[in-house]
């Protein structure tokens, strides 16, 4: 298994593209520089009022998704299986320790040993917690995100040194050009080789030093107007294939924070990346769940799986937020199968699994499995939950069912089986 404020006016309606208002419906370094006031006002509004609507065409697109994978290979004998398990952003909580996180099971920010732990706006993780995540079975961290340079280039390098010390693979930031080009992590499970590639839309206005662009994989996914340059992603996909990768996972830090649907331009760029040869896209950054998609590639020359999977945002695994919207997520399982099909080895996505989780913070931090907690309220194992917590769990379940899953799809269908 691979385990991976102040509101000055009223706003209504879904985001429209393109916007005539600088700062609105955008989330990029250029936006932050050119329209900081409107950027922060809109950001602050959404923090307390997450955007739960989109253009009707976008909502219908996701509501009508068919997530039944592997039907074309239903009669093919499976020779081996592997599972990719992925979780959302891991945010900094300064009071979190190994002791008060004993019940916990994309590392968003640096982890610099011997330096003060800090949260927003300049993150620095408690190093022993990164070690704890490794002990719990996390094999790969995505390190490309908008907080990659919060502690400067030296903090970035110290983070990678520490991950190497722990034996954790990583991608998205690098200490040298050679590491950026040749350090693609490829993991093998069940005889299937899987590569992980990571990129971020920006670094919160902190400039990557000139001539050292290899420090952070920056691709402006969020750009409005002209399409961004995706050549770095394409180059890495090709390099991963040459290194023997049979499945390529792209991990983009993109999209709009506190919005439950991706803008159309992000959907278009996801499809472009799949057509380049990616098989799975695991999106991050919005801090709330965004929908999933089963995409059928159209490029006849593409090398990759016959069906691709996209999740536009996995939300938060460890949130630095108090709202239910940002404490609700899933543990995503992507089951890969391999077998002999028409005389050659064929790998396909066989099933998607979702474990619904809610981040509970009291005296201790816990990840609560939503469906089980609601079904077994009399179980003494859930005695730490109070009536208000159960209301939050009901709200979290509603978010998953109504905003995240396709229409007429029940969560029960995606729950992992023993």
Secondary structure, 3 states (H helix, E strand, C coil): CEECCCCCCCCCCCCCCCCCCCCCCCCCHHHHHHCHHHHHHHHHHHHHCCECCCCHHHHHHHHCCCCCCCHHHCCCCEEEEEEEEECCEECCCCCCCCCCCCECCCECCECCCCCCCECCCCCECCHHHHHHHHHCCCCEEECCCCCCCCCHHHHHHHHHHHHHHHCCEEECECCCHHHHHHCCEEEEECCEEEEEEEEECCCCCCCCCCCCHHHECECCCCCCCCCCCCHHHHHHHHHHHHCCCCEEEEEEECCCCCECCCCHHHHHHHHHHHHHCCCEEECECCCCEEEEEEECCCCCCCCCCCCEEEEEEECEEECCCCCHHHCEEEEEEEEEEEEEECCEEEEEEEEEEEEEEEEEECCCEEEEEHHHHHHCCCCHHHCCCCHHHHHHHHHHHHHHHHHHCCCCCCHHHHCCCC
